[in-house]
Amino acid sequence: MSRTVRHAWLQPFLSTTLWTLVLIDIAVMTVLENQDFFKDYAGWAWPSVLITGIIGYFIGPAIDRMFTKKSPSPNNN
């Protein structure tokens, strides 16, 4: 089943890659926030999730297209 969005700028939010990157970043930042060596950088933990989301917005759909199965072309006999 294909997913469609009326406004083109909303389409990247349906990207599996975007949400995978964001969830991985949230998991990593949650672990790092409680580490002693990261205490000086804790202020960057959650802004990094926003930055990852912005990057994923632009590269997510392209990566999704690279790894989706292509359906075989029909024979026009």
Phi, psi and omega in degrees: 000128181271147179256132178234150179232140182295320183257127185300327183288345177274341184305319180299339179289349176270001183288127176295322181297318179304308184289330175295314178299317181295316180294322176297316180296319178299316180297315181295315181293327177296320178289315184293328182303331183264008180265142182300318183292344184261357185304321181290339184250010184300333178294342180267355186299304185278329171298334178294330177294318177297316179298317178298321178297319179294316178296316180296330178299322183272322184263341183302307180299323179295317178293320177301317180295325180295325188254009177273149179289137175268131177284146181295143181286140180290149177282132179255061180268000000 
